[in-house]
Amino acid sequence: MRRKDKEITDPIAIAAILKSCYVMHLAMVDAGNPYLVPLNYGYDGECIYFHSAPIGRKIDVLKANNKVCFEVSTNEKLIIADRACEYGFQYTSVIGFGKVRFIESMDEILKAYKAIMFQCTGKIFTDFDADAIRRTCIGRIDIEHLIAKKSGG
């Protein structure tokens, strides 16, 4: 990172950012071209889970190349100034790199659904609709590297 003064290196602080956001932007490579999608997700302290329809472009791309980059951000705020070039933006973000694998173990699928629902609601759910589970697939991002940054404010 060029601006070391903005870098967050504390693993607890990085985990807190990942646990506080609701939308992750997932970047993939589709036949040599970038492809980016916003997704809700669940971070369990070790990996990131997301759910998806079992067919579609995102699934096809990830099956062809499971390497991904993802981003989450929070605390966004425009910093107002008197002159145009003095404006700024406050935010806290995490960028991560990893590989996606699709899980099939019912125990891990239920763990993923719990993580996703907790991320979105702050509530612990234990009962999930079996038909909904059958209509979706779960991706797991095994995180290889994280970069975090706090800018402004």
C-alpha positions in Angstrom: 0.0 0.0 0.0 1.4 3.4 -1.0 0.0 5.3 1.9 1.1 3.3 4.9 -0.4 6.0 7.2 -3.9 4.9 6.1 -3.3 1.1 6.3 -5.0 -1.0 8.9 -2.9 -4.0 10.0 -4.7 -5.1 13.1 -6.4 -8.4 12.3 -9.2 -7.7 14.9 -9.9 -4.3 13.3 -10.0 -5.9 9.8 -12.4 -8.6 11.0 -14.6 -5.9 12.5 -14.9 -4.2 9.2 -15.7 -7.4 7.4 -18.4 -8.2 10.0 -19.9 -4.7 9.8 -20.7 -4.5 6.1 -23.6 -5.8 4.2 -22.6 -5.8 0.6 -19.4 -7.2 -1.0 -18.3 -6.4 -4.5 -16.9 -9.6 -6.0 -14.5 -9.3 -8.9 -13.8 -12.1 -11.3 -12.2 -12.7 -14.7 -14.5 -13.8 -17.5 -12.5 -14.9 -20.6 -9.9 -12.2 -19.9 -12.4 -9.5 -19.1 -13.2 -8.1 -15.7 -16.6 -9.0 -14.2 -17.9 -7.4 -11.0 -21.0 -8.2 -9.0 -22.4 -6.9 -5.7 -23.5 -9.6 -3.3 -24.7 -9.9 0.3 -22.4 -12.2 2.3 -21.5 -13.8 5.6 -18.1 -13.6 7.2 -17.5 -16.2 9.9 -14.0 -15.0 11.0 -12.2 -17.4 8.6 -13.9 -17.3 5.2 -16.7 -15.5 3.3 -19.9 -17.2 2.2 -22.3 -16.1 -0.4 -25.4 -17.6 -2.0 -26.5 -17.6 -5.6 -28.7 -19.2 -8.1 -27.1 -22.4 -9.2 -26.8 -21.3 -12.8 -25.8 -18.1 -14.5 -22.9 -16.1 -15.6 -21.3 -15.6 -12.2 -21.3 -19.4 -11.6 -19.9 -20.2 -15.0 -17.1 -17.6 -14.6 -16.2 -19.0 -11.1 -16.2 -22.6 -12.3 -13.8 -21.6 -15.1 -11.5 -19.5 -12.9 -12.0 -19.5 -9.1 -9.6 -16.7 -8.3 -11.4 -13.6 -7.0 -10.9 -10.2 -5.5 -13.5 -8.7 -3.2 -14.1 -5.4 -1.6 -16.3 -4.1 1.3 -16.5 -0.5 2.6 -18.2 1.4 5.4 -18.2 4.8 7.1 -18.5 6.5 3.7 -18.8 10.3 4.0 -18.1 13.2 1.6 -15.6 15.7 3.1 -16.8 19.1 1.9 -14.3 21.9 1.2 -14.4 25.4 -0.3 -12.5 24.4 -3.5 -13.2 21.5 -5.8 -9.8 19.9 -5.5 -9.9 20.0 -1.7 -13.0 17.8 -1.4 -12.3 14.3 -0.1 -14.0 11.2 1.0 -13.9 9.3 4.2 -14.2 5.5 4.3 -12.9 2.3 5.8 -12.4 -0.6 3.4 -11.1 -4.1 3.1 -9.9 -5.6 -0.2 -9.3 -9.3 -0.2 -8.0 -12.0 -2.5 -8.9 -15.7 -2.5 -10.4 -18.6 -4.3 -14.0 -19.7 -4.5 -15.2 -23.2 -4.0 -18.7 -24.4 -4.0 -19.8 -26.4 -1.0 -22.1 -29.4 -0.9 -21.9 -30.6 2.7 -25.2 -29.9 4.3 -23.5 -29.0 7.6 -21.4 -26.4 5.9 -24.3 -25.1 3.8 -26.3 -24.5 7.1 -23.2 -22.9 8.6 -23.0 -20.6 5.5 -26.7 -19.7 5.7 -26.4 -18.9 9.4 -23.4 -16.6 8.7 -25.1 -14.8 5.8 -28.3 -14.2 7.8 -26.3 -13.1 10.9 -24.3 -10.7 8.7 -27.5 -9.2 7.3 -29.7 -9.1 10.4 -27.6 -9.6 13.5 -29.9 -12.5 14.4 -29.1 -16.2 14.7 -31.4 -18.3 12.6 -31.6 -22.1 12.9 -34.5 -23.0 10.7 -34.0 -22.7 6.9 -36.5 -23.6 4.1 -35.3 -26.9 2.5 -36.7 -25.8 -0.9 -34.8 -22.5 -0.8 -31.6 -24.4 0.0 -32.2 -26.7 -2.9 -32.7 -23.8 -5.3 -29.4 -22.1 -4.4 -25.8 -22.8 -4.3 -23.2 -21.6 -1.7 -19.9 -20.2 -2.6 -17.1 -20.1 -0.1 -14.2 -17.7 -0.5 -11.1 -19.0 1.1 -9.2 -15.8 1.9 -5.6 -15.7 1.0 -4.7 -12.0 1.6 -6.4 -8.9 3.0 -5.6 -5.2 2.7 -7.5 -2.7 4.8 -7.5 1.1 4.7 -9.0 4.0 6.6 -9.2 7.3 4.7 -10.3 10.7 6.0 -12.0 11.4 9.3 
